[in-house]
Every structure is written in structure tokens, then in C-alpha cells.
Amino acid sequence: MATIKSKILVIEDDRSIRMFLKTTLAAAGYDAITADDGRSALSVISSHCPDCILLDLGLPDMDGSEIIKSVRSWTSTPIVVISARSMEQDKAEALDAGADDYITKPFGAVELLARIRTALRHTYTQAEKDEISLHGSYRVGDMEIDYKRYRVLVDGQDIHLTPNEFRIVALLGRNAGRVMTYKVILRELWGPAASMDNKILRVHMASIRRKMEVNPNEPRYIFTEVGVGYRMAEETEMKTDGDTACIDKG
């Protein structure tokens, strides 16, 4: 029985980069399709329903952020931005708009393929994560988030988080491996009217790490993406250290 290949859409106006990406993806076993501008990309997304989208922000007819917002209005297909824009603000804006990851040009094939695998894994396991967040737990290393009892345990011991600290850790656990921007965390936890000053998050995170980490300056569970946000570790990272359809948001 033939293996169904994941379909990756490359949206890139530079022909040489587009062909490099297509060749790299094909060699890795993916079904690669391409678009060289925003309008054709939106048409391909709706007609071909890719499993993952690689998106350059600097397109000739529209900014890539418009594509992110349009796609996010009807599907949760993972979007990995590939851009020459390296400012933290550009990364934060793309992630806030709904991108799943952000790679800065130039980049290597090994890094790119690893990011794609992570994005696809999130798609395949999201329903399971949603179920866990309601009824079970999330574990990474010797840390466990117990969603039913609103507790976080390290080495089996309750670390006694405050309600707001637990909400932050729980949110990151539901999105393990994905960068959550300060803006998204604030909006998810305190609503759209919340202040966008991330000082409150830094204060909470400092307290969380004092309780959770052996060495708060060298975190094992929650990593800081400087100037952008936070990311919860996945089990695969801890081990390293020691055909999906379009998903309608309903």
C-alpha cells in the first residue's frame, strides 16, 4: 500500500529559492506544490488543501501577513514563515497573526525539515492535546501538568503555583513546541481588553521558574524566545538533551 505524502505549499516569489525548497521537500518525501504570489497562493490553498504552508512575507502583490490572516479565518493548517526580515517585531507580528513558526533567511535544509516535522506533528496531535487539556495531563521530563486538579508537579511534588501561574503553564502545555507570543498569552488569559505590557508575564514567569526549575537561569521546561514570547518543551527535546485535510475551525 502506497504511503500518502504530506502536501507542502511553498509560497515564494524568488524562483531560485522556490526551486530549492521544492527539490529539498521532494527529496525528503513530501509532495511539494508552489505559488509565486499571494493571490495564486490563496487559490491553491482553497483548492489543494495543503498539510503545511511555507510562506515568504515579501510577495509582489501583497504582504504575507495578509495571507496568514486570511488562512486563519477558516483553517488551522500550519504556517511556517520563511523571511529575510529578522527583526523581533516582524517575528512577533507574524506569530501574532497566526503563523506557527518563523525561520529567518538564510537557513539550512536540516533546520527547515525539522520545523516542518514539528508543524505537522502539531496538526496530527492537536485533537489529542485538546482532550488531554480537558481531562488528563501533559508530561515532559519529570514535570507534569495535571489539568483535572489544576496542579503542576515536578518529580511528583506539587510546586504550588498560583491560579494565574497555573493558567500560563497550562496554556503553554496545550501548545507545547510552539512559540506563544506575549500578546497571544495576554489575550488568551486576560481577554482582548488586557494591557499588552508584557511586564506582568515576566514577573509571573520568574516566579514559575523559581518553583519549577532546579536552575531558573537554565530552564528545562519553558524557554524564552527573546523579544517574542515563550515556548514549552516537548518530550522529543528532553530525549534529545539526555494525509491530513484542512482543519475547519468551526
N, C-alpha and C positions, 0 to 999 in steps of 0.2 A: 504494500500500500504506500503510495507516494506521500511524502511529508509536505504538509501545507506550509508554504513560506510566508513569513510576516511581510506585509507590504509597507514599504517606506517611501514617503513622498519627499523629494528634495526640491525645495523652493529656493532657487539661486539664479541670479541674472548673469554671473560670470561663468562663461561657458567652460573654461578650463577647470574651475573648482567644481562645477556641476558634473562634468565628466569624471573627475577624480572621485567624487563622492559616489557616483553611480557604479563605477568599477569596484571601489572598495566594498560597497554594500553587496554587490553581486558575488564577489569573491568570498564574502562571509556567509553566503547562503540566503540573503534577503532578496525579495522581489522589489527592485528599485524603479520608481517612476519619477518623472521630473516636470517642473514648471519653471518658466523664467520670468514671470511677473505675477503680480497679485491677483489680477482678475482671472487669469487662466488657472492659477492655483486654487482659488475658491471653487471654480467649476470642477476641477479634478477631485477636490476633497469631497464634494457632494456626490459625484458620480462613481468614484472608485473606493471611497471609504477606507483610507489607509489606516494601518495599525499604529503608525507613528509618523510625525511630521518633522523634518529638519528645515528650519526657516532662517533665511538671511533677512535681516531687518531693512537693509538698504536696497529696496526694489525700485525699478524705474517708474512705476505708476502709482505706488502707494507705500506708506511705511509699514514695515512688518507688524508693528503693534496693532494696526487696524485689522490685520488678518487674525491675530491672536484673539482680539475681542470678538470678531465675527464668529470664529470657530467655537469659542467658549459659550456663545449664546445658545448653542444647540448640541454640542458634543464634548465629551471629556477625553477625546483622543489625545495622547501625549504629544507635546510640542517641545522640541529641543531647539533653542535658538543658537545659530552659529553666526557670529558677527565680529566685525573688526572693532566695534565700539567696546572699549574696555573700561569705561568709567563705571564706578559703583552705582551711580544714579541710573545709567542705562540698564544695567542688570536688574536693579530693583524694579524699575518701571515695567520691564518685560515680564518679570516673575509676578508682579502685582496684577498685571493684565491677564495672567493665566498660564504663562509658559511653565513647563515642568522643570526645565534645566536651561543652562546658558553656557556655551563654550565660546571662548574668545579666539579669533584667528590671530596667528597661525596655530594649528592644532595637529596632533598626531592621530593616525588611524586607530591605534590601540585605545587611546582615550575616547575617541568618538564611539567606537563599538561598545566600550564599557558603558558609556552614558546611554546608548540606545538599549542595551540589555536591561539596564536599571529602569528606564522609562517603560519598556514593555512589561517588565515584571510587576510594576505598579498597576498596570492595566489588568493583568491577569489575576491579581490578588486583591483588588480593591473591594469586591463584594465580601470576600473573606474578612478583610480588615474591618469593614463596616459592621459585620456580625460580631467580631471579637470586641469591638469598641462598645457594643451594647450589652453583651452577655459574658464576655470572657476576660482574657488578659493578653498583654503583649510582653514578650520576654526578649531581652538581648543581653548576652553575657549572664552576669549574676543579678541583673536588675529586672524587676517585673512590675508592670503597671496592672493593677487589679481594678478593672473598670466597674465591677459589680459592687465592690466595697470602698471605692474611692480612696485607694491606698497605693503607695509606691513602696516596694520592698527592695532592699539590696542585701544580698546574702541571707535572704529570708527574714530580714528585720525591717519593720515599718520605720521609715525615715521621717514620718510625721510632717508632711507638707501641709501648708495652709490651703484653704479651698482654692484660692487663686493660683497658687503654685501648682496644685494638682491639675487644674484646668489647662495650664500651659503645657505641662508634661504630657497629659492625655492627648492634647491636640497634636503635639509633635509625634507621639507614638502612633496615632492614626495615619500619619503621613511620613512614616519612617523612611529615611533615604532621600526625601525631597526637601529642598530648601524652602522654608516658610519665611517670608519677608516680615519685617517688623509691622508693616501696615496690615498685612493679612492677619497676623496673630491678634493685633489690637482689634481689628474689625470683627473677627470670629468670636473673640472672648467678651468684648465690651460693646459691640454693635457699631453701626456706621457713624454714629454721632460721637464716638470716642475720640479723644485727643490723639493725634498722630505723633506725639512726643514719645520716643522710644525709651526715655529715661526710666519709666516705670517698669518696662520689661527688663532692662539691665539690672535694676535693683532686685526684682524677683529672681532673675537667673543667677545672680551672685548668691542669693540665699539657697536656691535649689542646689547649686553645685557644692556649697559648703556641706549640705546634708547628704548629697548623693555620691560625691566623688572622694576617693582617697586623697587625690591631689587636685584641688579645684583649678589650678593653673595648667593642668594637663588632662582635660576631660576625656572620658572614655565613652560617654553616652550621648551628650548633647554638644554639638560642635557649633562654633560661631563662624558665620560667613561674614567677614568684616564689612561693615557698611551696608549689609543687605538683610541678614536675619539669622535664623538658627536651623539646625538640621539634626534630627535624631538618628543615631547609628542603626544600621541593620545588622542582623545576625551574621551575614556574609562578611561584613567588615571586621567583626570581632574574631571570626575564624581566620581572616587574613592576617590580622595582627597577632596573635598567639599562633488558526486564522480567526482573529478577534474582530467582531463587527464594530461599527461605530456605536458608541455608548450614548444613548439618548439621556439627557439629564432629567427628563420628565418635567 
